[in-house]
Amino acid sequence: MESAAERIGGLTNIAKVCYIGGNVKTLNISLTGELAKEVDQMVESYGFASRSELFRALLRFCTATHPPIHTFPFEEPPTQNAKEIIENFRNTGKYSPQFISSLTTGLKRSTFFKKK
């Protein structure tokens, strides 16, 4: 019986061919403990040899889908006024002060939002 990894279009076999040249870069990601457990469960249930193999297969799948995935389902905000965006989030009452502070920091760093 073929593994789920093989059912995803033989992506693990493609991975073996890609590494013959030895041009491998290491990337590090940070995950919550809960998400790391989910990744480990996926590795085991889908028959991947490692977390890295799972992520390589997922990335290949995302870049090889038809139609290609070019963007994530994010929408452009209706305004480029960061203060207005922050105020709208604050006014919902759904977000903690820590979230609002983090949002403020992120928007200040963003090149998308104009300083107003």
Number of C-alpha atoms within 10 A of each C-alpha: 4 9 12 15 21 15 11 14 12 14 19 20 12 13 14 10 9 12 10 9 7 7 7 9 5 5 6 5 4 7 10 8 9 8 11 13 12 12 17 15 13 16 20 14 12 17 16 20 12 13 16 13 18 22 14 15 22 15 12 16 16 14 13 11 9 8 8 10 12 8 7 6 7 6 7 8 10 7 11 15 15 21 16 12 18 15 12 11 15 15 10 8 9 9 11 11 11 9 13 15 12 12 16 17 11 12 20 15 10 12 9 12 16 13 12 8
